[in-house]
Amino acid sequence: IRGSKEDGVWVSNIDPTRPPKEVFICESPIDALSYHQLCPPAQPHERMYISLAGTPSHTQPLTVQRLVSRLRPERIVLGNDNDPMGIYYNTLWLAQLNPARTPVGVGPVGRVMASERKCTVLFDGLPTGTPQTEAYIRYWQQGVAILNKGYEANEQRAKLEVVGVGPSAITQLRLDLPKQRPFLIRLEKMMADFRGLTQVVGIKRPMEKDWNDQLKQSQQ
């Protein structure tokens, strides 16, 4: 990759006469090739691979969404690295990806951001006072308790802020949590449940740091 990635992504070859049943999203092309060797699809071209070559740019997710909307795969698999950043990427996709086969009633699209030590999830534009918005607030209030389970009050913990005033206002949910593996793994599962994606989006985590390392380990 030379220069800015802008909206470009790396994709594997597909059969133009037969859309893939599965789309696999990972961090690097070498990981896609490694996963293909470790877990080959049942039929050629049954799976398409997408790599963003590291941290997604602002516009790369739009390219991925266009591909998913056009190809309408039966399943999407997130295969990012087995480290906090890889788990963060999984959550990012779970928050904003809209699979073409998404069940009815999927939760709203959110934004996931990360700094060196903190991860933040934002849901904007929720109409204040509606039963659906109130249900979303209750879900994440319960979620904070799950995220903080096992952590004392004097330790770094997750917290939820709800901003919205008046019946005609717009509510924003802001969830902040430490950028640490236990918190991120719990958030990953909660986001999939919240958005109703558990049947169409799966997560494959390598036993090593990434799929290329796992392939090397398997060949020793």
N, C-alpha and C positions, 0 to 999 in steps of 0.2 A: 504494500500500500504506500503510494507516494502522494504527498500533499493531502488536502482535505478530502474526507470521504463523502461529504455532502449527503446526497440521498442514495448513493450506490451501495449495493450489497453483493456479496458473493453467493452464487447459487450453483447447484449441481445441474447436470443435464436432465431433461425430462422428455418423456415421450409425448409429442404434441397431440397424438390421437387418443391418449389415455391419461387423464389428470391423475396425479399421485393421490393415494389414499391417506398418506401421512406426510406431514412437514416437520422436520427436525431443525430446531434453531439452536445454534451454539456460538461460542465466542470466536473461534478461528477455523479457517478451512482445514487445517491439519487435524483438528479435533473431529470435524465432520468425516474426513477420510478414515480416521482411526475408528470411529464408532461404526462406520460402514463395514470395516473389517471385523470388528468384534461382534457386531450384531447385524449381519446382513439381512435385508428384507426378504420376504418369502418369494417375491417375484421381482425381476428387474424393473427399475423405474417406479416401483410401488411407493417409494419414499423419496421426497425431495429434501435437500439440505440447504439451509440458509445460514450464512455467517456474516456477522457485522464487523469482524476484525477488531474486537475490543469494545471499549465503551461506545454505546450507541450515540450517534450524532442527533441533533434535534429533528432531522428529517428522515433518517433511515427507518424509524418505525412506521412512517407513512408508506414507504416502499413495501415493507413487509406486509402491512395491512392490505395494500392493493393486491399483492400476490395472493394472500389468503382469501380475499373476497372473490378473486377471479377463479382460483383453482378449487375452492370449496372442499378442502380435505376433510376426511372423516375424523381425523385426530391430529392434534398438534402436540409435539413433544419438545419440552425445554431441556436442553442438555448442557447447560453452562457449567463452569468449573465448580469443583467441590471446595470452595472457600467462601468467606463472607461476601466478597464481591460478586461471585457467581450466583450465590443465593439471592443477593440483592437484584441482580439482573432478572432472575426468575420472577421475583415479585413485581418488578417493573413491567414485565410482559403480562403478568396476570392482572395487573391493574388497568392496563389500557388496551389490550388486544381484544378485538371482537371477532371471534371465529364465525365463519359463515353459517355454521350449524349450531350456534349458541342457543341454548334452551330459552323459552319465553320467560320473562321475569328476571333477566340477568341484572346484577347490581350495576350502579353507575360507573362510568369511567373515572379513574382517579389519576393523580400524578404522584409519582414516587421519586424522591430526590435523596441524595446522600452527600454528606460531607465526610471529613476524615473519621469522625467518631459518632455521627448521628445519622439516622435514617428518618425521613419525614414523608408521611402520606397525606395528601390533600384531596378532599372531595369538595368541589365548588358547585355553586348553582343549584343547590337543593332548596325547593320551596319550603319556607318555614311553616311549621305547624301541621303539615299534612301527615296522615297516618304512615305513609311510606317513609318520609323523612324521620319521623319519630322511631320507626322500626330500625332504620339505619343507625340512628344514635344509640339505641339500646344494644344493637349488635356489637358496636365498637366499644361501648362501655363495658360490656361483658368480655370483649376481646382484650381490653387493657388488663383485666383481672387475670386472664389466661397468660398474657405475655409476662406479667409480673410474678407469676406463681413461682415460689421458691426464692424470691429476692426480697430482702428486708427493706424497710422504708428508708433507711439511711444509705442504701446502695443506689446505683444508677438504675432507673426504671422507666417504663413507658408511661406516657401521659396523653390524655385526650383533651382537646380544646374545642368547644362548640361555640361558634360565633354566628349570631343572628338575632335581630330584634324586631318585634312587631309581626303581625299576621301576614303582611305583604312583603316582608324582607326575604332575602336569600340567605340560606344557612351554609356555612362552611365548616367542615370537619377537618381538624388537623391533629394527626397522630404523630408524636415524636417518640423514638425509641433508640436505645444504644445500638450502634452498628456492630453487634456481636452475634456470633453464630446461633446461640440458643434463641435469641429474640427473633432473628431473621427467619429461622426455620419455622417457628410458630407463626410468624406473620405470613409466610409463604402459604401455609395451609389455610389460614383464616381468609386470605385474599381469594384463593380458589373457591372456598365455600361461599364467601360473600357474593362473588360475582356469578355463582352458579356454573362454574367451568370444570368441575371435577370429572364430568363424563366426557369432555371433549379436549381437555388440555391435561397432559401428564408431565411428570418430571422424572428424568433419569439422571442420577447422580453417579459419577465415576467413583470407584473406591479410592483411586489415587487423586492427585490434584486435578488432572484433566484426562480426557480420553486418550491423548497421545501417550501420556505417562502410563496409563493402564495398559495400552497396547504393548509398550516396551516391556512392562512387567510380565505380561502374559507370554512373551517370547523368550524370557530368560530360562 
